[in-house]
Amino acid sequence: MFEMNGVLGALKKLSKERMDICEVCEDYNKKNDQCLKCRCFMSYKSALPISKCPAGKWNSINIKDLTKENKNG
C-alpha cells in the first residue's frame, strides 16, 4: 500500500523535473502551457507518471518505481 504523502511528493518532484525540461524545449509554448508536438497542456501531462514526451525527452514511469525512487533519493 502506498503512503499518500509519499506519492504526492513524488508526483510533485516528477512534474517539476519534467517541466524543467519542457520549459527549455523549442516545442513548448509557455504562454499556453502547451506542447506543440502533442498539443497537451504540460502542467497536467507532466504530473501523470504514465505520460511520455513525444520528442523523447522524458519517458513514462511506473508509480511503484516512482515511490521507490522518492524514498531512496
C-alpha positions in Angstrom: 0.0 0.0 0.0 1.3 3.5 -0.9 1.6 6.2 1.7 -0.3 9.2 0.2 2.2 11.9 1.3 5.0 9.9 -0.3 3.1 9.6 -3.6 2.1 13.2 -3.7 5.6 14.3 -3.0 7.0 12.0 -5.7 4.4 13.3 -8.2 5.3 16.9 -7.5 9.0 16.1 -7.9 8.4 14.3 -11.2 6.3 17.1 -12.5 8.9 19.7 -11.7 11.7 17.7 -13.3 9.7 17.2 -16.4 8.6 20.9 -16.6 12.2 22.0 -16.2 12.9 20.0 -19.4 9.8 21.3 -21.2 10.5 25.0 -20.4 13.7 24.9 -22.4 12.3 22.8 -25.3 11.7 24.5 -28.6 8.3 22.7 -28.9 6.9 24.2 -25.7 4.6 27.2 -25.8 5.0 28.8 -22.4 2.1 31.2 -22.9 -0.4 28.4 -23.4 1.5 25.8 -21.3 1.2 23.6 -24.4 3.4 21.2 -26.3 3.4 22.0 -30.0 4.0 18.3 -30.9 1.3 16.6 -28.9 -0.9 19.6 -28.1 -1.1 18.6 -24.4 -1.2 21.0 -21.5 2.1 20.3 -19.9 1.3 21.3 -16.3 -1.2 18.4 -16.3 0.6 15.9 -18.5 3.9 16.3 -16.7 2.3 15.1 -13.4 1.0 11.9 -14.9 3.5 9.1 -14.4 2.2 7.1 -17.4 2.7 10.0 -19.9 5.7 10.5 -22.0 7.3 13.3 -24.1 6.6 12.9 -27.8 10.1 14.2 -28.5 11.6 11.5 -26.3 12.9 13.9 -23.7 11.3 12.1 -20.8 9.5 8.7 -20.5 6.6 7.2 -18.7 7.3 5.7 -15.3 5.6 3.0 -13.1 4.1 4.6 -10.0 5.7 1.9 -7.8 9.1 2.8 -9.2 8.4 6.5 -8.6 7.7 6.0 -4.9 10.8 3.8 -4.5 12.9 6.4 -6.2 11.5 9.1 -3.9 12.3 7.1 -0.8 15.8 6.4 -2.0 16.8 9.8 -3.0 
